[in-house]
Amino acid sequence: MNQTKPARCIMVQGTMSGAGKSLLCTALCRIFAQDGLRVAPFKSQNMALNSYVTREGLEMGRAQVVQAQAAGIEPDVRMNPILLKPCSDTGSQVIVRGEVRGQMPAAEYFRFKKQLVPEILDAYRSLAAEYDVIVIEGAGSPAEINLKADDIVNMGLAKLVNAPVLLAGDIDRGGVFAQLYGTVALLEEEERARIGGLVINKFRGDPEILRPGLSMLEERTHLPVLGVVPYLAVEIDDEDSLAPCLGTASVHKAVDVAVIRLPRISNFTDFTPLESHPALGVRYVTEPAALGHTDLIILPGTKNTMEDLLWLRQNGLEASILKAAAAGTPVLGVCGGYQMLGRTLSDPAGTEGGLPGRTLRGLELLPVNTTFTAEKTRTRVQATVPDGPLAGAALEGYEIHMGTTAVEGTPFCRLAGGTPEGCRSNLVFGTYLHGLFDTGELTVKLADWLCSRKCIAPQRAVPISHAAYQQRQFDVLADGVRHALDLPAIYRLMEEYR
């Protein structure tokens, strides 16, 4: 317990979304933990559709969950006091300290967010009283000059908590010198003074080739380059819509798994464990022609089930899925995908953002009917698949969804205590459980079953929990970043701002 001095802190900001802020923060959390410090992550405001349910039944963004796991501590909503979950192109569900505050258009939230500063500071200060180091993640870019007024997540937050800043640029996407120089140039003098160093991220090749550019960058920005981080081949959960896995169109493995990339896809990290199995090739599909003769179709979660169901129907993927299912292709729906597989979806109060009283026909592959309500289900569960081709798999997961589903058929699994959950009908499966593959048991059962359907020998794999696999990946990440960054300089920087 840190009872004498407030925690030291370091903030990672980026030149753009997808610059690698989350991964760098994850690495720093692991490095400081390896160095014997009690460390916690913090991000005041996160915008993401990949969320998580804590032990207390509260909701937070997955990036800070992953960072907490890297630090070896239990995720806590104080680490992400504000979570915005986009439900349309112009509005989001606003979640504060794990609880839904309502839905707001962007302009309304922009006016409202100042009121959240006391809650942000309370969350941060309570963490700072308990930990030695707080690793803070920014969002987007601090140089979004149209958004700088009343900023609560980049330089505005850095000033509120007196945090030094590392500014990271992504060389893999090109123009990294312009990214870094332009971002620094657009900041106010007081903001520039807070930057303790620059970091070039995702570099492939010999860093010596960069040396002339690094020298010129330091001369023009008057800031030191504190590291060139290599492009690291690590598999760590990503919550961002820019996640590389979402662009995967083909994978050459024995079994083809096609995940429908819905416009408002959420919690796609559910399927990360499948990618680690030697037999399973996971790819993402957005159009009928790309579906092909796949071995398994997965309908993932979504922040707006009804709108994404209409998208599925209008672009022709619904017809392709139904044709494949009729021909014997297994189909799995998770959360919103499970709701789509049912007979009807009803929204009497307009909870899904459409017209109150709207009812849509589902894909009618499962004997279930869903009614949306304003109440959100948030719970962590343990379950077992009792029968069928996946029988015996033990699951640990969480439910996070709007609406209730009435089931008339066979359950997919049974929760601890015997409560039925989800639905199974022939080769179609539906469940509300996010994280269903995390124990590793369902992954192995599924892979073996799909291999047997293709009359090929199973590629034997020992069930490995996703949590254990991630811990090994955290060490790989930390080793790569530790060797690339000037850590003594970062420690000095944190001490200066203490």
Buried (B, 14 or more C-beta within 10 A) or exposed (E): EBEEEBBBBBBBBBBBBBBBBBBBBBBBBBBBBBBEBBBBBBBBBBBBBBBBBBEEBBBBBBBBBBBBBBBBBEBBBBBBBBBBBBBBEEBBBBBBBBEBBEBBEEEEBEEEBEEBBEBBBEBBBEBBEBBBBBBBBBBBBBBBEEBBEEBBBBBBBBEBBEBBBBBBBBBBBEEBBEBBBBBBEBBEEEBBEBBBBBBBBBBEEEBEEBEEBBEEBBEEBEBBBBBBBBBBEBBBBBBBBEBEBBEBEEEEBBBBBBBBBBBBBBBBBBBBBBBBBEBBBBBBBBEBEBBEEBBBBBBBBBBBBBBBBBBBBEBEBBEBBBEBBEEEBBBBBBBBBBBBBBBBBBBEEEBBBBEEEBEBEBBEBBBBBBBBEEEBBBEBBBBBBBEBBBEEBBBBBBBBBBBEBEBEBBBBBBBEEEEBBBBBBBBBBBBBBBBBBBBBBBBBBBBBBBBEBEEEEBBEBEBBBBEEBBBEBBEBBBBBBBEBBBBEBBBEBBEEBE
